[in-house]
């Protein structure tokens, strides 16, 4: 029985794998036994054998920056420009808010701070110019002439003055806001009159809720010497 195997180069394993357990029934059985014998030999020699399992080898990743193209620079520059613009808008908004708050605080506490520093604060000329167009026109006239033409012999009480007389007081006050020291050159009666008239004028503005008048009431020092 084994002669056919040696004659045709078939091993027991090849015959078994081909399903030929005894004498082959045909040349087809012999051919299949020869094929399985060759396949078994190839598998043992490593040719055509299924690869054995190899566990994966862990290799730590090393970051290598990729080359930066011009488009990348353009995108980075665009992002940076957008960020700068946004930051500028935010800073401007914060700045405006801070200035508004600072302005309100200065109206309330500015005179006290200036007084502690020995400095007289600037008076609100533009504010008072806007209150009366007639007084704004008259403010180019020297205060001594305003006194002589419209106020001499009158009481420095705002409630008792006529409209032309009030315009004269307002015009003189506008001049005072521009240059308080110049009123020191007036005569004593004129300084006393304007000091009382300005105080009466500012007090009626203060009663109406004018914050500038409330602040400026404390700035009549030249007229109270």
Secondary structure, 3 states (H helix, E strand, C coil): CCHHHHHHCCCHHHHHHHCCCCCCCCHHHHHHHHHHHHHHHHHHHCCCCCCCCCCCCCCCCCCCCCCCCHHHHHHHHHHHHHHHHHHHHHHHHHHHHHHHHHHHHHHHHHHHHHHHHCCCCCCCHHHHHHHCHHHHHHCCCCHHHHHHHHHCCCCCCHHHCCHHHHHHHHHHHHHHHHCHHHHHHCCHHHHHHHHHHHHHHHHHHHHCCCHHHHHHCCCCHHHHC
